[in-house]
Amino acid sequence: MAGKEFKIIVIGTSAGGMQALTKLLAKLSDDLNAAILVVQHLSVDSSVKFLVDRLGQHTRLTCKVAGNGDAIEAGTLYMAPADKQMLIKGSELLVVRGPRENQFRPAIDPLFRSAAAYHGHNTIGVILTGYMSDGVIGMESIKRSGGTTVVQHPDDAEHAALPQNVMRQVTTDYIVSLDEMGELLRELSQQPASDSITVPADIWKEAQIAERVMTNSNMTSIEDLEATGKKSSYSCPECGGGLWEFTQPGTVPRFRCHTGHAYTQDSLLLGMSNALEETLWVAMRTLEERRNILLHMSTNEADKGNRRWATMQEDRAEEMKVHIERLRELLTKTALADDEHMGEAS
């Protein structure tokens, strides 16, 4: 196992991440006794090779796009490709197009959780600038498995929401600026790695569930979910399946469906909001189409001299207009509420 010889540093970041990563790498020493694995939230069409080459200009560490089956080596930075999840399996990487977690692919939590499961206290988790809460569960997994947690100071982050969300829900070992983080990671990497790995059973089980889903492209069995979590009253916003809650006493609530989608409470709420908004837009479009048909029918009846029927269809169309305006107002208020929530989070 790689963790017997050197440390595993996992870094998660979102908005503003590339600038933060380049600044951090410039501060890292060449004798870093660790492998670095990075998840940066990316759009599907992102050129990760371009991003990796950019990172390589700021460090002498080897920087590469992670590939499935790559051996994890010290002195190397691996960046998750766009639209794929990156996990650790022992001393190798799993890089596959698995289900989204927290609505992201690549997502931070799967990498961090797998690092905790396989490398325990030889893992160093790092959260940089970003939005939302992807990374909270992963950092908690590292902390509970005896690893070290490091968060970019919110005042130093371009987008403070992600660091703040982690600090709010997970006991963090170090909260530092990027200028301080490079030396801190060097010092942590020089601490002796251990052969003894003790990981809480629920973290190991959930890591194994995610790994099976990623590698076999199969849905999680209901038996697996029931053995680890409890059935909730919620539905998955992405596939509509039932959600199981994976929460031990004193831990951050999280949810998983049998197709492999997983959520924190915050990301589940956002997913529900997005699904609701989509439903409202479909409803409004359908009402507008009905109104247009009614107006067309009214015109046809008027052309035939059937004023009574034409008026009836016109009245129905006006009724549709009232419903459309109500939906439009609701959508506007929902959007404003989401903007306010994002503002509070950041």
Rosetta blueprint (number, residue, H / E / L):
1 M L
2 A H
3 G H
4 K H
5 E L
6 F L
7 K E
8 I E
9 I E
10 V E
11 I E
12 G E
13 T E
14 S L
15 A L
16 G L
17 G H
18 M H
19 Q H
20 A H
21 L H
22 T H
23 K H
24 L H
25 L H
26 A H
27 K H
28 L L
29 S L
30 D L
31 D L
32 L L
33 N L
34 A E
35 A E
36 I E
37 L E
38 V E
39 V E
40 Q E
41 H L
42 L L
43 S L
44 V L
45 D L
46 S L
47 S L
48 V H
49 K H
50 F H
51 L H
52 V H
53 D H
54 R H
55 L H
56 G H
57 Q L
58 H L
59 T L
60 R L
61 L L
62 T E
63 C E
64 K E
65 V E
66 A L
67 G L
68 N L
69 G L
70 D L
71 A E
72 I L
73 E L
74 A L
75 G L
76 T E
77 L E
78 Y E
79 M E
80 A L
81 P L
82 A L
83 D L
84 K L
85 Q E
86 M E
87 L E
88 I E
89 K E
90 G L
91 S L
92 E E
93 L E
94 L E
95 V E
96 V E
97 R L
98 G L
99 P L
100 R L
101 E E
102 N L
103 Q L
104 F E
105 R L
106 P L
107 A L
108 I H
109 D H
110 P H
111 L H
112 F H
113 R H
114 S H
115 A H
116 A H
117 A H
118 Y H
119 H H
120 G H
121 H H
122 N H
123 T E
124 I E
125 G E
126 V E
127 I E
128 L L
129 T L
130 G L
131 Y L
132 M L
133 S L
134 D L
135 G L
136 V H
137 I H
138 G H
139 M H
140 E H
141 S H
142 I H
143 K H
144 R H
145 S L
146 G L
147 G L
148 T E
149 T E
150 V E
151 V E
152 Q E
153 H L
154 P H
155 D H
156 D H
157 A L
158 E L
159 H L
160 A L
161 A H
162 L H
163 P H
164 Q H
165 N H
166 V H
167 M H
168 R H
169 Q H
170 V L
171 T L
172 T L
173 D L
174 Y E
175 I E
176 V E
177 S L
178 L H
179 D H
180 E H
181 M H
182 G H
183 E H
184 L H
185 L H
186 R H
187 E H
188 L H
189 S H
190 Q H
191 Q L
192 P L
193 A L
194 S L
195 D L
196 S L
197 I L
198 T L
199 V L
200 P L
201 A H
202 D H
203 I H
204 W H
205 K H
206 E H
207 A H
208 Q H
209 I H
210 A H
211 E H
212 R H
213 V H
214 M H
215 T H
216 N H
217 S L
218 N L
219 M L
220 T L
221 S L
222 I H
223 E H
224 D H
225 L H
226 E H
227 A H
228 T H
229 G L
230 K E
231 K E
232 S E
233 S E
234 Y E
235 S E
236 C L
237 P L
238 E L
239 C L
240 G L
241 G L
242 G E
243 L E
244 W E
245 E E
246 F L
247 T L
248 Q L
249 P L
250 G L
251 T L
252 V L
253 P L
254 R E
255 F E
256 R E
257 C E
258 H L
259 T L
260 G L
261 H L
262 A E
263 Y E
264 T E
265 Q H
266 D H
267 S H
268 L H
269 L H
270 L H
271 G H
272 M H
273 S H
274 N H
275 A H
276 L H
277 E H
278 E H
279 T H
280 L H
281 W H
282 V H
283 A H
284 M H
285 R H
286 T H
287 L H
288 E H
289 E H
290 R H
291 R H
292 N H
293 I H
294 L H
295 L H
296 H H
297 M H
298 S H
299 T H
300 N H
301 E H
302 A H
303 D H
304 K L
305 G L
306 N L
307 R H
308 R H
309 W H
310 A H
311 T H
312 M H
313 Q H
314 E H
315 D H
316 R H
317 A H
318 E H
319 E H
320 M H
321 K H
322 V H
323 H H
324 I H
325 E H
326 R H
327 L H
328 R H
329 E H
330 L H
331 L H
332 T H
333 K H
334 T H
335 A H
336 L H
337 A H
338 D H
339 D H
340 E H
341 H H
342 M H
343 G H
344 E H
345 A H
346 S L
